[in-house]
Amino acid sequence: MDIIQQVIEIITKEYYENLEELVKNKENISDFIKKLQKTLNKVGVSIVRDLVEQLDESILSSNERKKNWYIERREQEKNLSTIFGVVNYKRTYYKNKKTKEYAYLSDETLGIKPHERMDISLKAEIAQRAEHLSYEKTIDSFEGDIGVYSSMTVLNSLRKIEKIENTAAPVKLNKKEISMLYIEADYIERSYDIDKIQKIYLSGDGGHWIKEGLNWIPKVEFVLDKFHLSKYIKVATAHTPYMTEYFWKYIKDNKKEDIKELFRIILEQTEEESKVQAVKKSKRYILGNWEAIMRIYNEDYIGCSAEGHVSHVLSDRLSSRPMGWSQIGADQMARLRVFTKNGGDIYDSIKEKRKQEDKMERIQRIDKRVIKSTKRKSLERLDNITIINTGKKTIINEFLKQVRGL
């Protein structure tokens, strides 16, 4: 049966069946939508199979192919997992007359690599879902059979995405003009007009690698983030908790000498050497970052979201629940989540990498005329569909005429 006629019949038949069940069983619209999705997936599998097999037939009958390639074997089966489901199709295996190499020319033309069992759009969808779900739940989240049955398959699919660089997410070409910038990432000069910025706040825990930014970022002022300040105050007042509120009050009022006095009192009341050392460390940290702490209270400082980013972007998937990660797996998942949070599109990333690989290794063996021939045959098949030529004006009729170009 003609694929387009078949698709119309499937959609029409299942539409009325689902509509009848909706009324008869008093189902809601969500039930109908779920069943409709299954129908569309079934149709998608049929269309993809037909596309590949049509192209294979066009290559088989092309003069260019006959001139350069022998037929080695016909109707070789292959399963390709897609977002619609598993597409089982048949294609022809060829042998080159001169080089003696073997190839599935239809697969090559469509960018399907040897031994590849998963379409890149499905790989991207799996990666997007695996950002939030365990590998096993990622599989369960798909409606129907996509040909992925184990957590290891999900893991291997993610591994093949390879390392995503920190600068991989696209940056808008038009630089933003702002007066204040709070640094939480790099690529500043690519994203902002530095000349228009009046002040840059660099927030962090006071580590040397963060403060190093003061040496190369223009118009920058370092601010100690409140999370780490609070952490060291808790350490200092662990055995004198009533002093915590005084620490915050004196810090807010910029009373450095009073803070020194609090530390003196605490140290006098501390006997254990380990606690003494912990209090002294807190003292060095707070007094050593005093100016950076005072900037917390500047009117134009809105705070540091670094810990929030760690929690929502990284910990939410990597450590909020008990789970084990390899070093490679943790690094890859972290990069994947950061990439998408920065506006990156996983499908576009995989597609671009595939394009670069193809430039290096893929040889275009089939003339574009073969593709045009396949398109022409499809349009001819549209001409033979009864519903188009009846003259009756329906939604399906008008849609198919648009596809055909009438």
C-alpha positions as CSV (number, residue, x, y, z in Angstrom):
1,M,0.0,0.0,0.0
2,D,1.2,3.5,-0.8
3,I,2.7,5.1,2.4
4,I,0.8,8.3,2.2
5,Q,-2.5,6.5,1.7
6,Q,-1.5,4.2,4.5
7,V,-0.8,7.1,6.8
8,I,-4.1,8.7,6.1
9,E,-6.0,5.5,6.8
10,I,-4.1,4.9,10.1
11,I,-4.7,8.4,11.3
12,T,-8.4,8.4,10.2
13,K,-9.1,5.0,11.7
14,E,-7.4,5.6,15.0
15,Y,-8.8,9.1,15.3
16,Y,-12.4,7.8,15.2
17,E,-11.6,4.9,17.5
18,N,-10.0,7.2,20.0
19,L,-12.9,9.7,19.7
20,E,-15.4,6.9,20.3
21,E,-13.6,5.8,23.4
22,L,-13.4,9.4,24.6
23,V,-17.2,9.7,24.5
24,K,-18.1,6.1,25.4
25,N,-15.7,5.7,28.3
26,K,-16.0,9.3,29.5
27,E,-12.2,9.8,29.1
28,N,-10.6,13.2,29.3
29,I,-8.6,15.1,26.7
30,S,-5.3,13.9,28.3
31,D,-6.2,10.3,27.5
32,F,-7.0,11.2,23.9
33,I,-3.7,13.1,23.6
34,K,-1.8,10.1,24.9
35,K,-3.4,7.8,22.4
36,L,-2.9,10.3,19.6
37,Q,0.8,10.4,20.4
38,K,1.0,6.6,20.0
39,T,-0.7,7.0,16.6
40,L,1.7,9.7,15.5
41,N,4.7,7.6,16.6
42,K,3.4,4.7,14.6
43,V,3.0,6.9,11.6
44,G,6.4,8.4,12.1
45,V,8.0,5.0,12.1
46,S,6.2,4.1,8.8
47,I,7.2,7.4,7.1
48,V,10.9,7.1,8.1
49,R,11.0,3.5,6.9
50,D,9.4,4.5,3.6
51,L,11.9,7.4,3.1
52,V,14.9,5.2,3.6
53,E,13.6,2.4,1.3
54,Q,12.5,4.8,-1.4
55,L,16.0,6.3,-1.4
56,D,17.5,2.9,-1.6
57,E,15.4,2.1,-4.7
58,S,16.4,5.3,-6.3
59,I,20.1,4.6,-5.8
60,L,19.6,1.0,-7.0
61,S,18.2,2.2,-10.3
62,S,20.5,5.2,-10.9
63,N,23.0,5.1,-13.8
64,E,25.7,6.6,-11.6
65,R,25.4,3.7,-9.2
66,K,25.4,1.1,-12.0
67,K,28.6,2.7,-13.4
68,N,30.6,2.5,-10.1
69,W,29.0,-0.1,-7.8
70,Y,28.1,-3.8,-7.9
71,I,25.1,-5.1,-5.9
72,E,26.6,-7.3,-3.2
73,R,23.4,-8.2,-1.3
74,R,19.8,-7.0,-1.4
75,E,17.3,-6.4,1.4
76,Q,19.7,-6.2,4.3
77,E,17.7,-5.4,7.4
78,K,18.7,-2.8,10.0
79,N,17.0,-1.5,13.1
80,L,17.3,2.2,13.9
81,S,16.0,3.6,17.2
82,T,14.3,6.9,16.8
83,I,12.1,9.3,18.8
84,F,9.1,7.6,17.1
85,G,10.1,4.1,17.9
86,V,12.3,1.4,16.3
87,V,12.4,1.7,12.5
88,N,13.1,-1.6,10.8
89,Y,14.1,-1.1,7.2
90,K,15.8,-2.9,4.3
91,R,18.6,-1.6,2.1
92,T,21.2,-2.7,-0.4
93,Y,24.8,-3.5,0.2
94,Y,27.2,-2.6,-2.6
95,K,30.8,-3.2,-3.7
96,N,32.9,-0.6,-5.5
97,K,34.1,-1.7,-8.9
98,K,37.5,0.0,-8.6
99,T,38.4,0.2,-4.9
100,K,36.6,-3.0,-3.9
101,E,35.3,-1.4,-0.8
102,Y,31.8,-2.1,0.6
103,A,29.1,0.3,1.5
104,Y,25.4,0.8,2.2
105,L,25.0,3.8,0.0
106,S,21.5,4.8,1.2
107,D,22.7,4.8,4.8
108,E,25.7,7.0,3.8
109,T,23.5,9.4,1.9
110,L,21.3,9.8,5.0
111,G,24.2,10.2,7.4
112,I,23.6,6.8,9.1
113,K,27.0,5.4,10.1
114,P,28.0,1.7,10.0
115,H,26.9,-0.1,13.2
116,E,24.9,3.0,14.3
117,R,21.7,1.9,16.1
118,M,20.4,5.2,17.3
119,D,19.3,8.4,15.5
120,I,21.0,11.6,16.8
121,S,17.7,13.2,17.6
122,L,16.9,10.4,20.0
123,K,20.4,10.6,21.5
124,A,19.7,14.3,22.2
125,E,16.3,13.6,23.7
126,I,17.9,10.9,25.9
127,A,20.6,13.3,27.1
128,Q,18.0,16.0,27.9
129,R,16.0,13.6,30.0
130,A,19.0,12.0,31.7
131,E,19.9,15.5,32.9
132,H,17.0,15.2,35.4
133,L,16.3,11.5,35.7
134,S,18.3,8.4,36.5
135,Y,19.3,6.3,33.5
136,E,16.6,3.7,34.2
137,K,13.9,6.4,34.7
138,T,15.0,8.0,31.5
139,I,14.1,4.9,29.6
140,D,10.7,4.6,31.4
141,S,9.9,8.2,30.5
142,F,9.4,7.4,26.8
143,E,6.0,6.3,25.5
144,G,6.3,3.1,23.6
145,D,9.3,1.0,22.5
146,I,12.3,3.1,21.3
147,G,14.6,0.1,21.3
148,V,16.5,1.2,24.4
149,Y,16.2,-1.3,27.3
150,S,19.1,-0.9,29.7
151,S,20.8,1.8,31.7
152,M,24.1,0.9,30.1
153,T,22.7,1.9,26.7
154,V,21.8,5.3,28.1
155,L,25.3,5.6,29.6
156,N,27.0,4.6,26.3
157,S,24.8,7.1,24.4
158,L,25.9,9.9,26.7
159,R,29.6,8.9,26.4
160,K,29.4,9.2,22.7
161,I,28.4,12.9,23.0
162,E,32.0,13.4,24.3
163,K,33.3,16.3,26.3
164,I,31.3,19.6,26.0
165,E,33.6,22.5,26.3
166,N,32.8,25.4,28.7
167,T,32.5,27.8,25.8
168,A,30.3,25.5,23.7
169,A,27.0,27.3,24.5
170,P,26.2,30.0,21.9
171,V,26.8,33.6,22.8
172,K,24.7,36.4,21.2
173,L,26.6,38.4,18.7
174,N,25.2,41.7,19.9
175,K,27.0,42.7,23.1
176,K,24.9,43.9,26.0
177,E,25.4,47.4,27.3
178,I,25.2,47.4,31.1
179,S,26.5,49.5,33.9
180,M,26.9,46.8,36.5
181,L,28.1,43.2,36.1
182,Y,28.1,40.4,38.6
183,I,30.6,37.7,37.5
184,E,29.5,34.1,37.7
185,A,31.1,32.9,34.5
186,D,33.8,33.6,31.9
187,Y,33.5,34.8,28.2
188,I,32.9,38.4,29.5
189,E,34.4,40.2,26.5
190,R,32.3,38.1,24.1
191,S,29.0,38.9,25.8
192,Y,29.4,42.5,27.1
193,D,30.7,45.8,26.0
194,I,33.5,46.3,28.7
195,D,33.8,50.0,28.0
196,K,30.2,50.6,29.0
197,I,30.5,48.7,32.4
198,Q,31.1,51.0,35.4
199,K,31.8,48.3,38.0
200,I,32.2,44.5,38.1
201,Y,31.5,42.6,41.3
202,L,33.5,39.3,41.6
203,S,31.9,37.1,44.2
204,G,33.4,34.0,45.8
205,D,34.9,32.4,48.9
206,G,38.2,34.4,48.9
207,G,40.3,31.7,47.4
208,H,43.5,32.7,45.6
209,W,42.3,31.4,42.2
210,I,39.2,33.7,42.5
211,K,41.1,36.7,43.7
212,E,43.4,36.2,40.7
213,G,40.6,37.7,38.7
214,L,41.4,41.1,40.3
215,N,44.6,41.1,38.2
216,W,43.0,40.7,34.8
217,I,39.4,41.8,35.0
218,P,38.9,45.5,34.6
219,K,36.8,47.7,37.0
220,V,36.5,44.8,39.3
221,E,35.8,44.7,43.1
222,F,35.9,41.5,45.1
223,V,33.0,40.6,47.4
224,L,33.1,37.7,49.9
225,D,29.9,35.7,49.5
226,K,27.6,35.4,52.5
227,F,27.5,31.7,52.4
228,H,31.2,31.3,53.3
229,L,31.1,34.2,55.8
230,S,28.2,32.5,57.6
231,K,30.2,29.2,57.6
232,Y,33.2,30.7,59.3
233,I,31.0,32.6,61.9
234,K,29.4,29.2,62.8
235,V,32.8,27.6,63.2
236,A,34.0,30.5,65.5
237,T,30.8,30.4,67.7
238,A,30.3,26.6,67.7
239,H,30.7,26.4,71.5
240,T,29.4,30.0,72.2
241,P,26.3,30.2,70.0
242,Y,24.9,33.3,71.8
243,M,27.7,35.3,70.2
244,T,26.5,34.7,66.6
245,E,24.1,37.6,66.5
246,Y,26.8,39.9,67.8
247,F,29.1,38.9,65.0
248,W,26.5,39.7,62.4
249,K,25.6,43.0,64.1
250,Y,29.2,44.2,64.3
251,I,30.0,43.1,60.8
252,K,26.9,45.0,59.4
253,D,28.0,48.1,61.4
254,N,31.6,47.8,60.2
255,K,33.0,47.5,63.7
256,K,36.2,45.6,63.1
257,E,37.7,46.2,66.5
258,D,34.6,44.8,68.2
259,I,34.9,41.7,66.0
260,K,38.5,41.3,67.2
261,E,37.3,41.6,70.8
262,L,34.7,38.9,70.2
263,F,37.5,36.6,68.9
264,R,39.6,37.4,72.0
265,I,36.8,36.4,74.3
266,I,36.0,33.2,72.4
267,L,39.7,32.1,72.4
268,E,39.9,32.7,76.2
269,Q,37.0,30.4,76.7
270,T,38.3,27.7,74.4
271,E,40.4,24.9,75.8
272,E,40.7,22.2,73.2
273,E,43.6,22.8,70.8
274,S,41.7,21.7,67.7
275,K,38.9,24.2,68.5
276,V,41.5,26.9,69.2
277,Q,43.0,26.4,65.7
278,A,39.5,26.4,64.1
279,V,38.6,29.7,65.8
280,K,42.0,31.2,64.8
281,K,41.4,30.1,61.2
282,S,38.0,31.8,61.2
283,K,39.6,35.0,62.7
284,R,42.2,35.1,59.9
285,Y,39.5,34.5,57.3
286,I,37.1,37.2,58.4
287,L,39.6,39.9,59.3
288,G,41.7,39.1,56.2
289,N,38.6,39.6,53.9
290,W,37.2,42.6,55.8
291,E,36.9,45.0,52.9
292,A,35.4,42.3,50.7
293,I,32.8,41.6,53.5
294,M,31.9,45.2,53.8
295,R,31.0,45.3,50.1
296,I,28.2,42.8,50.8
297,Y,26.2,45.8,52.2
298,N,26.7,48.0,49.1
299,E,23.3,49.1,47.8
300,D,24.1,47.9,44.3
301,Y,25.3,44.4,45.4
302,I,22.6,41.8,45.0
303,G,24.4,38.8,46.4
304,C,26.2,35.7,45.1
305,S,24.3,32.8,43.5
306,A,27.3,30.5,43.1
307,E,26.1,28.1,45.8
308,G,22.5,28.2,44.4
309,H,23.9,27.3,41.0
310,V,25.9,24.4,42.5
311,S,22.7,23.2,44.2
312,H,20.2,23.6,41.3
313,V,22.6,22.8,38.4
314,L,25.0,20.2,39.8
315,S,23.9,18.8,43.2
316,D,20.3,18.4,42.0
317,R,21.4,15.6,39.6
318,L,24.7,14.5,41.0
319,S,24.5,14.3,44.8
320,S,21.1,15.3,46.2
321,R,20.2,11.6,46.3
322,P,22.4,8.6,47.0
323,M,24.0,7.5,43.7
324,G,27.4,6.5,42.4
325,W,29.3,8.3,39.6
326,S,32.5,7.6,37.8
327,Q,34.8,10.6,37.3
328,I,34.1,10.6,33.6
329,G,30.3,10.3,34.2
330,A,30.2,13.1,36.8
331,D,32.2,15.4,34.6
332,Q,30.1,14.8,31.6
333,M,26.8,15.2,33.4
334,A,28.0,18.4,35.0
335,R,29.1,19.8,31.6
336,L,25.8,18.7,30.0
337,R,23.7,20.5,32.6
338,V,25.8,23.7,32.5
339,F,25.6,23.6,28.7
340,T,21.8,23.5,28.6
341,K,21.4,26.0,31.4
342,N,23.5,28.4,29.4
343,G,21.1,28.0,26.5
344,G,22.9,25.3,24.5
345,D,20.9,22.8,22.4
346,I,22.1,19.2,22.7
347,Y,20.7,18.2,19.3
348,D,22.5,21.1,17.6
349,S,25.7,20.2,19.4
350,I,25.6,16.5,18.4
351,K,24.6,17.5,14.8
352,E,27.5,19.9,14.5
353,K,30.0,17.3,15.7
354,R,28.6,14.8,13.3
355,K,28.9,17.4,10.5
356,Q,32.6,18.0,11.4
357,E,33.2,14.2,11.4
358,D,31.6,13.9,8.0
359,K,33.8,16.5,6.6
360,M,36.8,14.5,7.7
361,E,35.7,11.0,6.7
362,R,32.6,10.8,4.6
363,I,32.8,10.7,0.8
364,Q,29.8,11.9,-1.1
365,R,29.2,8.9,-3.4
366,I,25.8,9.6,-4.8
367,D,24.8,12.5,-7.0
368,K,22.1,14.9,-5.8
369,R,20.0,13.9,-8.8
370,V,19.2,10.7,-7.0
371,I,17.7,12.7,-4.1
372,K,15.6,14.7,-6.6
373,S,14.4,11.5,-8.2
374,T,13.2,10.2,-4.9
375,K,11.3,13.5,-4.3
376,R,9.7,13.3,-7.7
377,K,8.5,9.8,-7.1
378,S,7.0,10.8,-3.8
379,L,5.1,13.7,-5.5
380,E,3.8,11.3,-8.2
381,R,2.5,9.1,-5.5
382,L,0.6,12.0,-4.0
383,D,-1.1,12.5,-7.4
384,N,-2.6,9.0,-7.1
385,I,-4.3,9.6,-3.8
386,T,-8.1,9.5,-4.3
387,I,-8.8,12.0,-1.5
388,I,-6.9,14.7,-3.3
389,N,-8.6,14.3,-6.7
390,T,-12.2,14.0,-5.6
391,G,-12.6,17.7,-5.6
392,K,-14.2,17.6,-2.2
393,K,-12.9,20.3,0.1
394,T,-11.8,18.8,3.5
395,I,-9.0,19.7,5.9
396,I,-7.0,16.6,4.9
397,N,-7.6,17.4,1.2
398,E,-6.3,20.9,1.5
399,F,-3.3,19.9,3.6
400,L,-2.2,17.2,1.0
401,K,-2.6,19.7,-1.8
402,Q,-0.2,22.1,0.0
403,V,2.3,19.2,0.4
404,R,2.1,18.5,-3.3
405,G,2.3,22.2,-4.2
406,L,-1.1,22.6,-5.8
